[in-house]
Amino acid sequence: MFLFLLALWIIFNGAFTLEILLFGIGISACVCFFMVKFAGYNIKRELKAAKKLPFIIEYLFVLLIEIIKANIACSGLIIKGSKKIQPVVVSFSSPLKSEFLSTVLANSITLTPGTISVSMRNGQFTVHCLDSSLCDGIDSSSFVKILKRIEG
């Protein structure tokens, strides 16, 4: 948080001089001290979250790749005009314990074209897939594996 506040101070000043840097260090230290003392800020929690940053970046990259792959698959179904499209509703349970990460998983499923998260309760997901081919391996997807590592 200290480095973030210091960078914010320098950006808002619009210049970088020794005086601005020294004042920024002092003000950032005071704000950090205030946050720890009176606002319940925990430095250990921030360091723990910073260790998860590589997994979060990996997750965003995998999400982007999956969105592109699903776009191609859905476009193929639409362009072919196939009458063999078989919509299906699939239920599966997730090993994630965190409600926040379960919500991230549900939103990621909805973001990928051809799938919509219909329900999420107590780790049990219900997903509507445009075609049965789009739901293959949804319960053991790379989303779940990376989110499980983030959950730690």
Protein Blocks (a to p, Z undefined) as FASTA:
>chain_A
ZZmmmmmmmmmnopacfklmmmmmmmmmmmmmmmmmmnopafklmmmmmmmmmmmmmmmm
mmmmmmmmmmmmmmmmmmnopakbccdddddddfbfblklmmmmmmmmmmpghiacfbdc
ehiacdddfbfklmgoklmcfklmmmmmmnZZ
